[in-house]
Amino acid sequence: MSGDWGRIILQALITSLLSSAVIAGLVNVLFKRRTEQIAAEVKRQFEQELLRYRSTRTWSEQVLSELLGPIVMQLDRTGRAFARWQQRNAYIETKIMKVANETTMDLLLRKGHLIPPDLLDEAGRLVEHYDRWLEEYDRVRGGAEPQLDEPFVFAGPKGYPFPIDAEKKFKQRFEALWRELYEPHEIAV
């Protein structure tokens, strides 16, 4: 009789072990499948964020290199030329001011898709000023007989002064974007 109990206990033990192994295997398969689903979702979200980051960074780099950088350099160039423009100076007027004004206006018009939305008003005011300045330049210096009695070509007295605040905002955006892209940043952990 004790042999029967031993077999019964052994059979129950084997059955329990086999049942436990089967249950453990099923739980393992379920956990593995769930872990793979979670890993796939995390990977998908990471790839989306990486794509969005790369897209945003690429746009920011284009804004900086193709629009803001060149415009800031032209604004700096004309500011320096204007500071030394004490009397009629054909070179400053035609080779620096006129060319820089045309170049800046052209950049704003050709690269309008890169203008950050919050700078659109400033860009419009710069274009308006340059349009009016070039119109005045053509009136005063253009044609067969330029008016040499006028020492300077200015659009300001005609109601279109240079928008200094627009220049300031463009320069501020250039500096902020440059810092965002190229200054070292500490990674928050």
Sequence and secondary structure as in RCSB ss.txt:
>XXXX:A:sequence
MSGDWGRIILQALITSLLSSAVIAGLVNVLFKRRTEQIAAEVKRQFEQELLRYRSTRTWSEQVLSELLGPIVMQL
DRTGRAFARWQQRNAYIETKIMKVANETTMDLLLRKGHLIPPDLLDEAGRLVEHYDRWLEEYDRVRGGAEPQLDE
PFVFAGPKGYPFPIDAEKKFKQRFEALWRELYEPHEIAV
>XXXX:A:secstr
 HHHHHHHHHHHHHHHHHHHHHHHHHHHHHHHHHHHHHHHHHHHHHHHHHHHHHHHHHHHHHIIIIIIHHHHHHH
HHHHHHHHT  S  HHIIIIIIIHHHHHHHHHHHHTGGGS GGGHHHHHHHHHHHHHHHHHHHHHH SSS  TT 
    SGGGT    HHHHHHHHHHHHHHHHHHHS      
